[in-house]
Amino acid sequence: MRLLASPLRPPGAAGDHHGVRRLRMWAPARVPVRLPGHMPVLGRRRPWTRLAPPDLPLDDPLAAALTGWGSPAGGIALVLPDRLTRHGAATLLAATRQVFPGAGPLVLLHRGAGGGSLLRTLRRESRGLDLLTVEMPPGASGAAAFAARDLAMAAAAAGHAGLHEVDIDADGLAWTTSWTEKAFPKDRPPLDEGDLVVVTGGLGGLGRTVARRLAERLGVQPVLLDHVDPTTPQAQGRLAGLRTSGLPFVHLPVDVTDPEAVRAVLRGVTRSRPISAIVHCAGTIEGGPVRGIELPDLMRVAAPKVEGLRAVLSAADPRRLKVVLAFGSILARVPHGNAGAYALANELLRREVDRLAATAPGPRYLTAEWSIWDGAGVAAESGAVAVARQAGYAPIRLAEGLAAVERLLAWRGPGTNVLISEESPDAITSRKESRHERA
Ligand SMILES: NC(=O)c1ccc[n+]([C@@H]2O[C@H](COP(=O)([O-])OP(=O)(O)OC[C@H]3O[C@@H](n4cnc5c(N)ncnc54)[C@H](OP(=O)(O)O)[C@@H]3O)[C@@H](O)[C@H]2O)c1
């Protein structure tokens, strides 16, 4: 397919009226935490409820370390391994239904499975819960679990423990996450004119707009993957808008959670050129309180994010793939009531990208955890942007968001995730937390 010539301007060049001005980028930074010493619990102890998925081996050191946990108020200890399986997700949901204010803390102990975003959302919805999430590296030993046990005991003994999230590293040192501002990359993305860029969720609000921007500015050829029925009037309108732009694009209707179907539809376009970049925008948002979420809901929301990314990657040649940019959400970091399933889906996406970066090297991987976008996308279309504005949050202006996407394609690290928001996530969290405490 012949590409239409478009003048290429390097991002950030003089006269670039679509640069990133007010939008800011934040990267997670580790802050050391002092672990409390082992605290013997005096007086009567109530045993803790132990929850672990049935597929966790019985001799797992984390599960073993939970034996004998107890505290005056009792509590729940939930152990998850390095990935959130279906069993693990069911156990996580079971825990959210068993924890209540004053009934002792819920301690989630995991080696990468995640779940903290769901628990944070639960606490936003139900005041007075004491939650502690302890993450250890994959393969962490029982010693790390004993350190976690001491933390949990201290939390239980402290009465109102609130929310704590701690990472324990392989050396047993404890860390928490804070955010530092980073400059957007200034380089041109490593993409050449005519490169194939797969955009999942490509008929959605942001996917379509991003694809257009990249075709206009970089001369790349977007390949839009989306499961929207192309015969519907809405899809027809969107496709017509893209066609009249005169930009080269290919639209392939497919469910991105089906790897075989994804490979089959991409076979035709990749015969002559490899996939150079993946911009993973497929996703779905479903609202509702955490305690009302059923397992199929959770899996349905997570699938396009996690399975979708894996499926598209399975169709690409890792030696030729240059960039993988995944669209995550700030809600995985800063909780918002009624968005637990979506928060967890985005947390799982980030974890999957991190895992891929460690195990499938080649392309540059990045998860961008976006604040709410104005001007395009599901939040703008559903009226959520207006609500966010009323609540004092500054949405991302479309032109700035698009400029940021272009810059992020040039991301070289360090790290594989950033958060994009005008306001620091720490500031948003503490504002929300003080509102929560006052409510
Ligand atoms: N908009 C925002 O403010 C915002 C903020 C932070 C993060 N994000 C993330 O950015 C991405 C794009 O958001 P958006 O606002 O453009 O949402 P959107 O308009 O709903 O676009 C997402 C697209 O993905 C499609 N999709 C969902 N599941 C799929 C599947 N299994 N296979 C193929 N296509 C599938 C959707 O089709 P259906 O609609 O038919 O399901 C939709 O066309 C999402 O991942 C979202 O989580 C958005």
The ligand as an SDF file (V2000), in Angstrom:
LIG
                    3D

 48 52  0  0  0  0  0  0  0  0999 V2000
  -10.1310    7.4400   27.9450 N   0  0  0  0  0  0  0  0  0  0  0  0
   -9.4370    7.6610   29.0380 C   0  0  0  0  0  0  0  0  0  0  0  0
   -9.5890    8.6880   29.7010 O   0  0  0  0  0  0  0  0  0  0  0  0
   -8.4220    6.6570   29.4950 C   0  0  0  0  0  0  0  0  0  0  0  0
   -7.6660    6.9440   30.6450 C   0  0  0  0  0  0  0  0  0  0  0  0
   -6.7340    6.0100   31.0760 C   0  0  0  0  0  0  0  0  0  0  0  0
   -6.5290    4.8440   30.3610 C   0  0  0  0  0  0  0  0  0  0  0  0
   -7.2810    4.5850   29.2450 N   0  0  0  0  0  0  0  0  0  0  0  0
   -7.0580    3.3430   28.5160 C   0  0  0  0  0  0  0  0  0  0  0  0
   -6.7970    3.6450   27.1740 O   0  0  0  0  0  0  0  0  0  0  0  0
   -7.3240    2.6290   26.3230 C   0  0  0  0  0  0  0  0  0  0  0  0
   -8.2190    3.2660   25.2540 C   0  0  0  0  0  0  0  0  0  0  0  0
   -9.2780    3.9390   25.9090 O   0  0  0  0  0  0  0  0  0  0  0  0
  -10.4910    4.5910   25.1260 P   0  0  0  0  0  0  0  0  0  0  0  0
  -10.9600    5.7150   25.9490 O   0  0  0  0  0  0  0  0  0  0  0  0
  -10.1110    4.7980   23.7270 O   0  0  0  0  0  0  0  0  0  0  0  0
  -11.5720    3.4090   25.2440 O   0  0  0  0  0  0  0  0  0  0  0  0
  -12.5650    2.9030   24.1070 P   0  0  0  0  0  0  0  0  0  0  0  0
  -13.0540    4.0340   23.2960 O   0  0  0  0  0  0  0  0  0  0  0  0
  -13.5540    2.0440   24.8090 O   0  0  0  0  0  0  0  0  0  0  0  0
  -11.6040    2.0030   23.2000 O   0  0  0  0  0  0  0  0  0  0  0  0
  -11.2100    0.7160   23.5350 C   0  0  0  0  0  0  0  0  0  0  0  0
  -11.4640   -0.1590   22.3260 C   0  0  0  0  0  0  0  0  0  0  0  0
  -10.9910   -1.4920   22.6000 O   0  0  0  0  0  0  0  0  0  0  0  0
  -11.9670   -2.3780   22.0650 C   0  0  0  0  0  0  0  0  0  0  0  0
  -11.8620   -3.6960   22.6680 N   0  0  0  0  0  0  0  0  0  0  0  0
  -12.2090   -4.0730   23.9110 C   0  0  0  0  0  0  0  0  0  0  0  0
  -12.0100   -5.3860   24.0690 N   0  0  0  0  0  0  0  0  0  0  0  0
  -11.5200   -5.8600   22.8910 C   0  0  0  0  0  0  0  0  0  0  0  0
  -11.1560   -7.1330   22.4350 C   0  0  0  0  0  0  0  0  0  0  0  0
  -11.2220   -8.2070   23.2320 N   0  0  0  0  0  0  0  0  0  0  0  0
  -10.7010   -7.2560   21.1810 N   0  0  0  0  0  0  0  0  0  0  0  0
  -10.6240   -6.1870   20.3690 C   0  0  0  0  0  0  0  0  0  0  0  0
  -10.9830   -4.9480   20.7360 N   0  0  0  0  0  0  0  0  0  0  0  0
  -11.4300   -4.7730   21.9910 C   0  0  0  0  0  0  0  0  0  0  0  0
  -13.2760   -1.6900   22.4180 C   0  0  0  0  0  0  0  0  0  0  0  0
  -14.3650   -2.2170   21.7070 O   0  0  0  0  0  0  0  0  0  0  0  0
  -15.8100   -2.2160   22.4820 P   0  0  0  0  0  0  0  0  0  0  0  0
  -16.0750   -0.8150   22.8860 O   0  0  0  0  0  0  0  0  0  0  0  0
  -16.7610   -2.7440   21.4360 O   0  0  0  0  0  0  0  0  0  0  0  0
  -15.6240   -3.1610   23.6280 O   0  0  0  0  0  0  0  0  0  0  0  0
  -12.9620   -0.2700   22.0110 C   0  0  0  0  0  0  0  0  0  0  0  0
  -13.1880   -0.0610   20.6330 O   0  0  0  0  0  0  0  0  0  0  0  0
   -8.0810    1.6590   27.2150 C   0  0  0  0  0  0  0  0  0  0  0  0
   -7.2740    0.5440   27.4470 O   0  0  0  0  0  0  0  0  0  0  0  0
   -8.2740    2.4340   28.5020 C   0  0  0  0  0  0  0  0  0  0  0  0
   -8.2890    1.5780   29.6190 O   0  0  0  0  0  0  0  0  0  0  0  0
   -8.2280    5.4680   28.7880 C   0  0  0  0  0  0  0  0  0  0  0  0
  1  2  1  0
  2  3  2  0
  2  4  1  0
  4  5  1  0
  4 48  2  0
  5  6  2  0
  6  7  1  0
  7  8  2  0
  8  9  1  0
  8 48  1  0
  9 10  1  0
  9 46  1  0
 10 11  1  0
 11 12  1  0
 11 44  1  0
 12 13  1  0
 13 14  1  0
 14 15  2  0
 14 16  1  0
 14 17  1  0
 17 18  1  0
 18 19  2  0
 18 20  1  0
 18 21  1  0
 21 22  1  0
 22 23  1  0
 23 24  1  0
 23 42  1  0
 24 25  1  0
 25 26  1  0
 25 36  1  0
 26 27  1  0
 26 35  1  0
 27 28  2  0
 28 29  1  0
 29 30  1  0
 29 35  2  0
 30 31  1  0
 30 32  2  0
 32 33  1  0
 33 34  2  0
 34 35  1  0
 36 37  1  0
 36 42  1  0
 37 38  1  0
 38 39  2  0
 38 40  1  0
 38 41  1  0
 42 43  1  0
 44 45  1  0
 44 46  1  0
 46 47  1  0
M  CHG  2   8   1  16  -1
M  END
$$$$
